[in-house]
Amino acid sequence: MNTDELPAELTAALTRLATLPGRPAAEHLEVFEDVHRLLEESLQDLAGGPAGRGVPGPPAGSGPQAGSGVPGAGGARAPR
């Protein structure tokens, strides 16, 4: 994979993931948390501010609605 044109945060995330092979599974969580933080920073840069701001969510009404038969959607319950 050519990483020459990737933002610094993404390159750092890939580099951090590359440290996983050979590490005990108990240390993986720390690596994943670091990668998550790096990816959030990259998204913040793209959005122009703190995570969760300036990044549009799904359009209103695009998710499951109450009574749609989808368990957990709008408080609807699955039949027993």
PyMOL Python script that loads the backbone (N, CA, C, O; Angstrom):
from pymol import cmd

cmd.read_pdbstr("""\
ATOM      1  N   MET A   1       0.849  -1.170   0.000  1.00  0.00           N
ATOM      2  CA  MET A   1       0.000   0.000   0.000  1.00  0.00           C
ATOM      3  C   MET A   1       0.898   1.237   0.000  1.00  0.00           C
ATOM      4  O   MET A   1       1.840   1.327   0.787  1.00  0.00           O
ATOM      5  N   ASN A   2       0.605   2.176  -0.875  1.00  0.00           N
ATOM      6  CA  ASN A   2       1.352   3.425  -0.926  1.00  0.00           C
ATOM      7  C   ASN A   2       0.762   4.397   0.089  1.00  0.00           C
ATOM      8  O   ASN A   2      -0.385   4.825  -0.037  1.00  0.00           O
ATOM      9  N   THR A   3       1.558   4.737   1.089  1.00  0.00           N
ATOM     10  CA  THR A   3       1.077   5.625   2.147  1.00  0.00           C
ATOM     11  C   THR A   3       1.665   7.027   2.022  1.00  0.00           C
ATOM     12  O   THR A   3       1.510   7.848   2.926  1.00  0.00           O
ATOM     13  N   ASP A   4       2.337   7.305   0.909  1.00  0.00           N
ATOM     14  CA  ASP A   4       2.988   8.602   0.732  1.00  0.00           C
ATOM     15  C   ASP A   4       2.018   9.772   0.755  1.00  0.00           C
ATOM     16  O   ASP A   4       2.384  10.866   1.185  1.00  0.00           O
ATOM     17  N   GLU A   5       0.790   9.561   0.300  1.00  0.00           N
ATOM     18  CA  GLU A   5      -0.159  10.669   0.188  1.00  0.00           C
ATOM     19  C   GLU A   5      -1.195  10.696   1.310  1.00  0.00           C
ATOM     20  O   GLU A   5      -2.124  11.503   1.280  1.00  0.00           O
ATOM     21  N   LEU A   6      -1.039   9.825   2.287  1.00  0.00           N
ATOM     22  CA  LEU A   6      -1.992   9.786   3.396  1.00  0.00           C
ATOM     23  C   LEU A   6      -1.681  10.878   4.408  1.00  0.00           C
ATOM     24  O   LEU A   6      -0.522  11.256   4.580  1.00  0.00           O
ATOM     25  N   PRO A   7      -2.723  11.392   5.085  1.00  0.00           N
ATOM     26  CA  PRO A   7      -2.479  12.345   6.171  1.00  0.00           C
ATOM     27  C   PRO A   7      -1.622  11.692   7.259  1.00  0.00           C
ATOM     28  O   PRO A   7      -1.612  10.470   7.408  1.00  0.00           O
ATOM     29  N   ALA A   8      -0.919  12.510   8.002  1.00  0.00           N
ATOM     30  CA  ALA A   8      -0.002  12.026   9.033  1.00  0.00           C
ATOM     31  C   ALA A   8      -0.710  11.134  10.055  1.00  0.00           C
ATOM     32  O   ALA A   8      -0.138  10.140  10.501  1.00  0.00           O
ATOM     33  N   GLU A   9      -1.949  11.475  10.433  1.00  0.00           N
ATOM     34  CA  GLU A   9      -2.664  10.682  11.426  1.00  0.00           C
ATOM     35  C   GLU A   9      -2.939   9.264  10.913  1.00  0.00           C
ATOM     36  O   GLU A   9      -2.844   8.298  11.670  1.00  0.00           O
ATOM     37  N   LEU A  10      -3.278   9.145   9.630  1.00  0.00           N
ATOM     38  CA  LEU A  10      -3.560   7.824   9.074  1.00  0.00           C
ATOM     39  C   LEU A  10      -2.285   7.001   8.950  1.00  0.00           C
ATOM     40  O   LEU A  10      -2.292   5.799   9.218  1.00  0.00           O
ATOM     41  N   THR A  11      -1.207   7.631   8.551  1.00  0.00           N
ATOM     42  CA  THR A  11       0.077   6.936   8.486  1.00  0.00           C
ATOM     43  C   THR A  11       0.480   6.458   9.876  1.00  0.00           C
ATOM     44  O   THR A  11       0.960   5.335  10.037  1.00  0.00           O
ATOM     45  N   ALA A  12       0.284   7.313  10.879  1.00  0.00           N
ATOM     46  CA  ALA A  12       0.611   6.936  12.258  1.00  0.00           C
ATOM     47  C   ALA A  12      -0.268   5.776  12.726  1.00  0.00           C
ATOM     48  O   ALA A  12       0.210   4.886  13.428  1.00  0.00           O
ATOM     49  N   ALA A  13      -1.543   5.778  12.345  1.00  0.00           N
ATOM     50  CA  ALA A  13      -2.450   4.700  12.735  1.00  0.00           C
ATOM     51  C   ALA A  13      -2.008   3.382  12.107  1.00  0.00           C
ATOM     52  O   ALA A  13      -1.985   2.353  12.782  1.00  0.00           O
ATOM     53  N   LEU A  14      -1.661   3.403  10.832  1.00  0.00           N
ATOM     54  CA  LEU A  14      -1.198   2.186  10.172  1.00  0.00           C
ATOM     55  C   LEU A  14       0.109   1.688  10.780  1.00  0.00           C
ATOM     56  O   LEU A  14       0.303   0.485  10.953  1.00  0.00           O
ATOM     57  N   THR A  15       0.999   2.619  11.100  1.00  0.00           N
ATOM     58  CA  THR A  15       2.264   2.253  11.730  1.00  0.00           C
ATOM     59  C   THR A  15       2.016   1.603  13.084  1.00  0.00           C
ATOM     60  O   THR A  15       2.659   0.615  13.439  1.00  0.00           O
ATOM     61  N   ARG A  16       1.080   2.168  13.832  1.00  0.00           N
ATOM     62  CA  ARG A  16       0.760   1.627  15.162  1.00  0.00           C
ATOM     63  C   ARG A  16       0.152   0.230  15.037  1.00  0.00           C
ATOM     64  O   ARG A  16       0.464  -0.651  15.839  1.00  0.00           O
ATOM     65  N   LEU A  17      -0.713   0.016  14.039  1.00  0.00           N
ATOM     66  CA  LEU A  17      -1.300  -1.309  13.833  1.00  0.00           C
ATOM     67  C   LEU A  17      -0.232  -2.336  13.460  1.00  0.00           C
ATOM     68  O   LEU A  17      -0.337  -3.510  13.815  1.00  0.00           O
ATOM     69  N   ALA A  18       0.775  -1.893  12.757  1.00  0.00           N
ATOM     70  CA  ALA A  18       1.851  -2.797  12.332  1.00  0.00           C
ATOM     71  C   ALA A  18       2.654  -3.328  13.516  1.00  0.00           C
ATOM     72  O   ALA A  18       3.425  -4.275  13.362  1.00  0.00           O
ATOM     73  N   THR A  19       2.481  -2.728  14.700  1.00  0.00           N
ATOM     74  CA  THR A  19       3.194  -3.211  15.886  1.00  0.00           C
ATOM     75  C   THR A  19       2.500  -4.396  16.538  1.00  0.00           C
ATOM     76  O   THR A  19       3.054  -4.991  17.462  1.00  0.00           O
ATOM     77  N   LEU A  20       1.298  -4.759  16.083  1.00  0.00           N
ATOM     78  CA  LEU A  20       0.537  -5.829  16.724  1.00  0.00           C
ATOM     79  C   LEU A  20       1.130  -7.227  16.568  1.00  0.00           C
ATOM     80  O   LEU A  20       1.167  -7.972  17.547  1.00  0.00           O
ATOM     81  N   PRO A  21       1.592  -7.613  15.389  1.00  0.00           N
ATOM     82  CA  PRO A  21       2.104  -8.984  15.261  1.00  0.00           C
ATOM     83  C   PRO A  21       3.220  -9.259  16.277  1.00  0.00           C
ATOM     84  O   PRO A  21       4.178  -8.498  16.414  1.00  0.00           O
ATOM     85  N   GLY A  22       3.052 -10.365  16.970  1.00  0.00           N
ATOM     86  CA  GLY A  22       4.035 -10.767  17.959  1.00  0.00           C
ATOM     87  C   GLY A  22       3.778 -10.231  19.358  1.00  0.00           C
ATOM     88  O   GLY A  22       4.404 -10.682  20.317  1.00  0.00           O
ATOM     89  N   ARG A  23       2.864  -9.274  19.487  1.00  0.00           N
ATOM     90  CA  ARG A  23       2.539  -8.746  20.814  1.00  0.00           C
ATOM     91  C   ARG A  23       1.479  -9.618  21.458  1.00  0.00           C
ATOM     92  O   ARG A  23       0.628 -10.179  20.767  1.00  0.00           O
ATOM     93  N   PRO A  24       1.524  -9.735  22.774  1.00  0.00           N
ATOM     94  CA  PRO A  24       0.477 -10.502  23.467  1.00  0.00           C
ATOM     95  C   PRO A  24      -0.888  -9.831  23.277  1.00  0.00           C
ATOM     96  O   PRO A  24      -0.990  -8.606  23.199  1.00  0.00           O
ATOM     97  N   ALA A  25      -1.919 -10.652  23.206  1.00  0.00           N
ATOM     98  CA  ALA A  25      -3.277 -10.126  23.013  1.00  0.00           C
ATOM     99  C   ALA A  25      -3.644  -9.109  24.081  1.00  0.00           C
ATOM    100  O   ALA A  25      -4.421  -8.193  23.813  1.00  0.00           O
ATOM    101  N   ALA A  26      -3.109  -9.247  25.271  1.00  0.00           N
ATOM    102  CA  ALA A  26      -3.419  -8.320  26.358  1.00  0.00           C
ATOM    103  C   ALA A  26      -2.975  -6.896  26.032  1.00  0.00           C
ATOM    104  O   ALA A  26      -3.505  -5.944  26.606  1.00  0.00           O
ATOM    105  N   GLU A  27      -2.023  -6.731  25.130  1.00  0.00           N
ATOM    106  CA  GLU A  27      -1.541  -5.407  24.755  1.00  0.00           C
ATOM    107  C   GLU A  27      -2.279  -4.822  23.551  1.00  0.00           C
ATOM    108  O   GLU A  27      -2.074  -3.657  23.211  1.00  0.00           O
ATOM    109  N   HIS A  28      -3.127  -5.607  22.907  1.00  0.00           N
ATOM    110  CA  HIS A  28      -3.817  -5.141  21.701  1.00  0.00           C
ATOM    111  C   HIS A  28      -4.773  -3.997  21.987  1.00  0.00           C
ATOM    112  O   HIS A  28      -4.890  -3.075  21.180  1.00  0.00           O
ATOM    113  N   LEU A  29      -5.457  -4.040  23.117  1.00  0.00           N
ATOM    114  CA  LEU A  29      -6.428  -2.990  23.440  1.00  0.00           C
ATOM    115  C   LEU A  29      -5.759  -1.620  23.439  1.00  0.00           C
ATOM    116  O   LEU A  29      -6.310  -0.663  22.894  1.00  0.00           O
ATOM    117  N   GLU A  30      -4.594  -1.517  24.036  1.00  0.00           N
ATOM    118  CA  GLU A  30      -3.874  -0.239  24.068  1.00  0.00           C
ATOM    119  C   GLU A  30      -3.585   0.263  22.652  1.00  0.00           C
ATOM    120  O   GLU A  30      -3.740   1.448  22.359  1.00  0.00           O
ATOM    121  N   VAL A  31      -3.166  -0.648  21.785  1.00  0.00           N
ATOM    122  CA  VAL A  31      -2.876  -0.274  20.395  1.00  0.00           C
ATOM    123  C   VAL A  31      -4.154   0.183  19.705  1.00  0.00           C
ATOM    124  O   VAL A  31      -4.159   1.209  19.025  1.00  0.00           O
ATOM    125  N   PHE A  32      -5.242  -0.576  19.876  1.00  0.00           N
ATOM    126  CA  PHE A  32      -6.505  -0.196  19.235  1.00  0.00           C
ATOM    127  C   PHE A  32      -7.005   1.152  19.735  1.00  0.00           C
ATOM    128  O   PHE A  32      -7.549   1.937  18.958  1.00  0.00           O
ATOM    129  N   GLU A  33      -6.827   1.426  21.014  1.00  0.00           N
ATOM    130  CA  GLU A  33      -7.240   2.728  21.545  1.00  0.00           C
ATOM    131  C   GLU A  33      -6.414   3.851  20.931  1.00  0.00           C
ATOM    132  O   GLU A  33      -6.954   4.911  20.612  1.00  0.00           O
ATOM    133  N   ASP A  34      -5.115   3.633  20.763  1.00  0.00           N
ATOM    134  CA  ASP A  34      -4.266   4.638  20.119  1.00  0.00           C
ATOM    135  C   ASP A  34      -4.702   4.872  18.673  1.00  0.00           C
ATOM    136  O   ASP A  34      -4.788   6.012  18.216  1.00  0.00           O
ATOM    137  N   VAL A  35      -4.972   3.787  17.967  1.00  0.00           N
ATOM    138  CA  VAL A  35      -5.404   3.897  16.572  1.00  0.00           C
ATOM    139  C   VAL A  35      -6.734   4.638  16.503  1.00  0.00           C
ATOM    140  O   VAL A  35      -6.924   5.487  15.632  1.00  0.00           O
ATOM    141  N   HIS A  36      -7.647   4.331  17.402  1.00  0.00           N
ATOM    142  CA  HIS A  36      -8.938   5.017  17.434  1.00  0.00           C
ATOM    143  C   HIS A  36      -8.749   6.518  17.634  1.00  0.00           C
ATOM    144  O   HIS A  36      -9.382   7.329  16.959  1.00  0.00           O
ATOM    145  N   ARG A  37      -7.870   6.877  18.569  1.00  0.00           N
ATOM    146  CA  ARG A  37      -7.591   8.295  18.822  1.00  0.00           C
ATOM    147  C   ARG A  37      -7.014   8.966  17.571  1.00  0.00           C
ATOM    148  O   ARG A  37      -7.421  10.073  17.218  1.00  0.00           O
ATOM    149  N   LEU A  38      -6.078   8.307  16.910  1.00  0.00           N
ATOM    150  CA  LEU A  38      -5.468   8.872  15.704  1.00  0.00           C
ATOM    151  C   LEU A  38      -6.502   9.057  14.592  1.00  0.00           C
ATOM    152  O   LEU A  38      -6.484  10.062  13.881  1.00  0.00           O
ATOM    153  N   LEU A  39      -7.395   8.088  14.449  1.00  0.00           N
ATOM    154  CA  LEU A  39      -8.435   8.207  13.423  1.00  0.00           C
ATOM    155  C   LEU A  39      -9.431   9.314  13.767  1.00  0.00           C
ATOM    156  O   LEU A  39      -9.894  10.029  12.879  1.00  0.00           O
ATOM    157  N   GLU A  40      -9.760   9.458  15.045  1.00  0.00           N
ATOM    158  CA  GLU A  40     -10.644  10.555  15.454  1.00  0.00           C
ATOM    159  C   GLU A  40     -10.000  11.901  15.130  1.00  0.00           C
ATOM    160  O   GLU A  40     -10.671  12.814  14.651  1.00  0.00           O
ATOM    161  N   GLU A  41      -8.701  12.022  15.392  1.00  0.00           N
ATOM    162  CA  GLU A  41      -7.997  13.273  15.082  1.00  0.00           C
ATOM    163  C   GLU A  41      -8.037  13.559  13.588  1.00  0.00           C
ATOM    164  O   GLU A  41      -8.196  14.708  13.176  1.00  0.00           O
ATOM    165  N   SER A  42      -7.894  12.524  12.785  1.00  0.00           N
ATOM    166  CA  SER A  42      -7.960  12.698  11.342  1.00  0.00           C
ATOM    167  C   SER A  42      -9.337  13.175  10.908  1.00  0.00           C
ATOM    168  O   SER A  42      -9.458  14.051  10.052  1.00  0.00           O
ATOM    169  N   LEU A  43     -10.382  12.590  11.509  1.00  0.00           N
ATOM    170  CA  LEU A  43     -11.747  13.027  11.193  1.00  0.00           C
ATOM    171  C   LEU A  43     -11.991  14.462  11.651  1.00  0.00           C
ATOM    172  O   LEU A  43     -12.676  15.225  10.971  1.00  0.00           O
ATOM    173  N   GLN A  44     -11.439  14.824  12.789  1.00  0.00           N
ATOM    174  CA  GLN A  44     -11.573  16.203  13.280  1.00  0.00           C
ATOM    175  C   GLN A  44     -10.959  17.169  12.278  1.00  0.00           C
ATOM    176  O   GLN A  44     -11.534  18.217  11.984  1.00  0.00           O
ATOM    177  N   ASP A  45      -9.803  16.818  11.762  1.00  0.00           N
ATOM    178  CA  ASP A  45      -9.155  17.683  10.782  1.00  0.00           C
ATOM    179  C   ASP A  45     -10.015  17.829   9.533  1.00  0.00           C
ATOM    180  O   ASP A  45     -10.141  18.924   8.985  1.00  0.00           O
ATOM    181  N   LEU A  46     -10.606  16.728   9.084  1.00  0.00           N
ATOM    182  CA  LEU A  46     -11.470  16.780   7.899  1.00  0.00           C
ATOM    183  C   LEU A  46     -12.721  17.610   8.144  1.00  0.00           C
ATOM    184  O   LEU A  46     -13.193  18.322   7.258  1.00  0.00           O
ATOM    185  N   ALA A  47     -13.253  17.506   9.367  1.00  0.00           N
ATOM    186  CA  ALA A  47     -14.488  18.207   9.707  1.00  0.00           C
ATOM    187  C   ALA A  47     -14.232  19.663  10.086  1.00  0.00           C
ATOM    188  O   ALA A  47     -15.156  20.476  10.121  1.00  0.00           O
ATOM    189  N   GLY A  48     -12.985  19.980  10.367  1.00  0.00           N
ATOM    190  CA  GLY A  48     -12.660  21.348  10.734  1.00  0.00           C
ATOM    191  C   GLY A  48     -12.968  21.687  12.174  1.00  0.00           C
ATOM    192  O   GLY A  48     -13.182  22.857  12.491  1.00  0.00           O
ATOM    193  N   GLY A  49     -12.998  20.709  13.055  1.00  0.00           N
ATOM    194  CA  GLY A  49     -13.269  20.991  14.453  1.00  0.00           C
ATOM    195  C   GLY A  49     -13.306  19.737  15.272  1.00  0.00           C
ATOM    196  O   GLY A  49     -12.895  18.675  14.804  1.00  0.00           O
ATOM    197  N   PRO A  50     -13.802  19.840  16.516  1.00  0.00           N
ATOM    198  CA  PRO A  50     -13.884  18.681  17.401  1.00  0.00           C
ATOM    199  C   PRO A  50     -14.752  17.581  16.802  1.00  0.00           C
ATOM    200  O   PRO A  50     -15.686  17.858  16.050  1.00  0.00           O
ATOM    201  N   ALA A  51     -14.440  16.337  17.138  1.00  0.00           N
ATOM    202  CA  ALA A  51     -15.214  15.202  16.632  1.00  0.00           C
ATOM    203  C   ALA A  51     -16.675  15.378  16.978  1.00  0.00           C
ATOM    204  O   ALA A  51     -17.024  15.808  18.077  1.00  0.00           O
ATOM    205  N   GLY A  52     -17.522  15.042  16.026  1.00  0.00           N
ATOM    206  CA  GLY A  52     -18.949  15.125  16.265  1.00  0.00           C
ATOM    207  C   GLY A  52     -19.533  16.467  15.861  1.00  0.00           C
ATOM    208  O   GLY A  52     -20.752  16.637  15.857  1.00  0.00           O
ATOM    209  N   ARG A  53     -18.684  17.411  15.525  1.00  0.00           N
ATOM    210  CA  ARG A  53     -19.176  18.716  15.081  1.00  0.00           C
ATOM    211  C   ARG A  53     -18.755  18.922  13.646  1.00  0.00           C
ATOM    212  O   ARG A  53     -17.603  18.678  13.286  1.00  0.00           O
ATOM    213  N   GLY A  54     -19.684  19.369  12.830  1.00  0.00           N
ATOM    214  CA  GLY A  54     -19.382  19.620  11.439  1.00  0.00           C
ATOM    215  C   GLY A  54     -19.430  18.374  10.578  1.00  0.00           C
ATOM    216  O   GLY A  54     -19.280  18.458   9.359  1.00  0.00           O
ATOM    217  N   VAL A  55     -19.636  17.223  11.193  1.00  0.00           N
ATOM    218  CA  VAL A  55     -19.751  15.990  10.439  1.00  0.00           C
ATOM    219  C   VAL A  55     -21.219  15.635  10.399  1.00  0.00           C
ATOM    220  O   VAL A  55     -21.812  15.315  11.429  1.00  0.00           O
ATOM    221  N   PRO A  56     -21.819  15.689   9.202  1.00  0.00           N
ATOM    222  CA  PRO A  56     -23.252  15.429   9.135  1.00  0.00           C
ATOM    223  C   PRO A  56     -23.566  13.984   9.468  1.00  0.00           C
ATOM    224  O   PRO A  56     -22.794  13.079   9.151  1.00  0.00           O
ATOM    225  N   GLY A  57     -24.699  13.778  10.107  1.00  0.00           N
ATOM    226  CA  GLY A  57     -25.172  12.440  10.428  1.00  0.00           C
ATOM    227  C   GLY A  57     -26.085  11.947   9.320  1.00  0.00           C
ATOM    228  O   GLY A  57     -26.193  12.591   8.276  1.00  0.00           O
ATOM    229  N   PRO A  58     -26.737  10.824   9.528  1.00  0.00           N
ATOM    230  CA  PRO A  58     -27.666  10.322   8.521  1.00  0.00           C
ATOM    231  C   PRO A  58     -28.865  11.253   8.412  1.00  0.00           C
ATOM    232  O   PRO A  58     -29.227  11.918   9.382  1.00  0.00           O
ATOM    233  N   PRO A  59     -29.475  11.302   7.244  1.00  0.00           N
ATOM    234  CA  PRO A  59     -30.642  12.162   7.073  1.00  0.00           C
ATOM    235  C   PRO A  59     -31.757  11.765   8.028  1.00  0.00           C
ATOM    236  O   PRO A  59     -31.916  10.588   8.350  1.00  0.00           O
ATOM    237  N   ALA A  60     -32.521  12.742   8.476  1.00  0.00           N
ATOM    238  CA  ALA A  60     -33.642  12.489   9.374  1.00  0.00           C
ATOM    239  C   ALA A  60     -34.609  11.527   8.712  1.00  0.00           C
ATOM    240  O   ALA A  60     -34.924  11.653   7.529  1.00  0.00           O
ATOM    241  N   GLY A  61     -35.074  10.571   9.490  1.00  0.00           N
ATOM    242  CA  GLY A  61     -36.043   9.618   8.961  1.00  0.00           C
ATOM    243  C   GLY A  61     -35.420   8.482   8.182  1.00  0.00           C
ATOM    244  O   GLY A  61     -36.145   7.662   7.618  1.00  0.00           O
ATOM    245  N   SER A  62     -34.073   8.401   8.130  1.00  0.00           N
ATOM    246  CA  SER A  62     -33.460   7.347   7.342  1.00  0.00           C
ATOM    247  C   SER A  62     -33.256   6.063   8.132  1.00  0.00           C
ATOM    248  O   SER A  62     -32.958   5.020   7.548  1.00  0.00           O
ATOM    249  N   GLY A  63     -33.411   6.123   9.455  1.00  0.00           N
ATOM    250  CA  GLY A  63     -33.196   4.946  10.291  1.00  0.00           C
ATOM    251  C   GLY A  63     -34.488   4.210  10.546  1.00  0.00           C
ATOM    252  O   GLY A  63     -35.550   4.639  10.096  1.00  0.00           O
ATOM    253  N   PRO A  64     -34.407   3.097  11.271  1.00  0.00           N
ATOM    254  CA  PRO A  64     -35.624   2.345  11.612  1.00  0.00           C
ATOM    255  C   PRO A  64     -36.561   3.192  12.456  1.00  0.00           C
ATOM    256  O   PRO A  64     -36.116   3.957  13.312  1.00  0.00           O
ATOM    257  N   GLN A  65     -37.823   3.058  12.219  1.00  0.00           N
ATOM    258  CA  GLN A  65     -38.834   3.820  12.941  1.00  0.00           C
ATOM    259  C   GLN A  65     -39.583   2.907  13.899  1.00  0.00           C
ATOM    260  O   GLN A  65     -39.605   1.689  13.723  1.00  0.00           O
ATOM    261  N   ALA A  66     -40.192   3.500  14.907  1.00  0.00           N
ATOM    262  CA  ALA A  66     -41.016   2.744  15.845  1.00  0.00           C
ATOM    263  C   ALA A  66     -42.107   2.015  15.078  1.00  0.00           C
ATOM    264  O   ALA A  66     -42.733   2.581  14.181  1.00  0.00           O
ATOM    265  N   GLY A  67     -42.326   0.781  15.428  1.00  0.00           N
ATOM    266  CA  GLY A  67     -43.360   0.007  14.758  1.00  0.00           C
ATOM    267  C   GLY A  67     -42.907  -0.584  13.444  1.00  0.00           C
ATOM    268  O   GLY A  67     -43.716  -1.171  12.725  1.00  0.00           O
ATOM    269  N   SER A  68     -41.625  -0.446  13.106  1.00  0.00           N
ATOM    270  CA  SER A  68     -41.142  -0.946  11.830  1.00  0.00           C
ATOM    271  C   SER A  68     -40.873  -2.447  11.857  1.00  0.00           C
ATOM    272  O   SER A  68     -40.577  -3.053  10.827  1.00  0.00           O
ATOM    273  N   GLY A  69     -40.981  -3.042  13.053  1.00  0.00           N
ATOM    274  CA  GLY A  69     -40.700  -4.465  13.175  1.00  0.00           C
ATOM    275  C   GLY A  69     -39.240  -4.756  13.440  1.00  0.00           C
ATOM    276  O   GLY A  69     -38.861  -5.916  13.600  1.00  0.00           O
ATOM    277  N   VAL A  70     -38.417  -3.729  13.488  1.00  0.00           N
ATOM    278  CA  VAL A  70     -37.012  -3.911  13.784  1.00  0.00           C
ATOM    279  C   VAL A  70     -36.832  -3.857  15.288  1.00  0.00           C
ATOM    280  O   VAL A  70     -37.108  -2.828  15.905  1.00  0.00           O
ATOM    281  N   PRO A  71     -36.366  -4.965  15.899  1.00  0.00           N
ATOM    282  CA  PRO A  71     -36.210  -4.966  17.354  1.00  0.00           C
ATOM    283  C   PRO A  71     -35.321  -3.838  17.819  1.00  0.00           C
ATOM    284  O   PRO A  71     -34.262  -3.599  17.240  1.00  0.00           O
ATOM    285  N   GLY A  72     -35.739  -3.149  18.850  1.00  0.00           N
ATOM    286  CA  GLY A  72     -34.948  -2.064  19.411  1.00  0.00           C
ATOM    287  C   GLY A  72     -35.132  -0.747  18.695  1.00  0.00           C
ATOM    288  O   GLY A  72     -34.574   0.257  19.138  1.00  0.00           O
ATOM    289  N   ALA A  73     -35.879  -0.695  17.620  1.00  0.00           N
ATOM    290  CA  ALA A  73     -36.057   0.542  16.862  1.00  0.00           C
ATOM    291  C   ALA A  73     -37.179   1.362  17.489  1.00  0.00           C
ATOM    292  O   ALA A  73     -38.332   0.930  17.505  1.00  0.00           O
ATOM    293  N   GLY A  74     -36.857   2.505  17.989  1.00  0.00           N
ATOM    294  CA  GLY A  74     -37.876   3.395  18.529  1.00  0.00           C
ATOM    295  C   GLY A  74     -38.684   2.779  19.652  1.00  0.00           C
ATOM    296  O   GLY A  74     -39.839   3.150  19.861  1.00  0.00           O
ATOM    297  N   GLY A  75     -38.106   1.862  20.364  1.00  0.00           N
ATOM    298  CA  GLY A  75     -38.816   1.235  21.477  1.00  0.00           C
ATOM    299  C   GLY A  75     -39.683   0.066  21.074  1.00  0.00           C
ATOM    300  O   GLY A  75     -40.340  -0.533  21.926  1.00  0.00           O
ATOM    301  N   ALA A  76     -39.704  -0.278  19.786  1.00  0.00           N
ATOM    302  CA  ALA A  76     -40.509  -1.421  19.347  1.00  0.00           C
ATOM    303  C   ALA A  76     -39.913  -2.693  19.904  1.00  0.00           C
ATOM    304  O   ALA A  76     -38.693  -2.833  19.992  1.00  0.00           O
ATOM    305  N   ARG A  77     -40.766  -3.610  20.275  1.00  0.00           N
ATOM    306  CA  ARG A  77     -40.291  -4.888  20.815  1.00  0.00           C
ATOM    307  C   ARG A  77     -40.545  -5.996  19.830  1.00  0.00           C
ATOM    308  O   ARG A  77     -41.532  -6.006  19.094  1.00  0.00           O
ATOM    309  N   ALA A  78     -39.622  -6.924  19.842  1.00  0.00           N
ATOM    310  CA  ALA A  78     -39.791  -8.111  19.001  1.00  0.00           C
ATOM    311  C   ALA A  78     -40.863  -9.002  19.622  1.00  0.00           C
ATOM    312  O   ALA A  78     -40.959  -9.082  20.846  1.00  0.00           O
ATOM    313  N   PRO A  79     -41.659  -9.663  18.810  1.00  0.00           N
ATOM    314  CA  PRO A  79     -42.674 -10.577  19.345  1.00  0.00           C
ATOM    315  C   PRO A  79     -42.012 -11.710  20.113  1.00  0.00           C
ATOM    316  O   PRO A  79     -40.916 -12.149  19.766  1.00  0.00           O
ATOM    317  N   ARG A  80     -42.692 -12.184  21.168  1.00  0.00           N
ATOM    318  CA  ARG A  80     -42.160 -13.301  21.962  1.00  0.00           C
ATOM    319  C   ARG A  80     -42.768 -14.585  21.552  1.00  0.00           C
ATOM    320  O   ARG A  80     -42.439 -15.631  22.112  1.00  0.00           O
TER     321      ARG A  80
END
""", "prot")
cmd.dss("prot")
cmd.show_as("cartoon", "prot")
cmd.util.cbc("prot")
cmd.orient("prot")
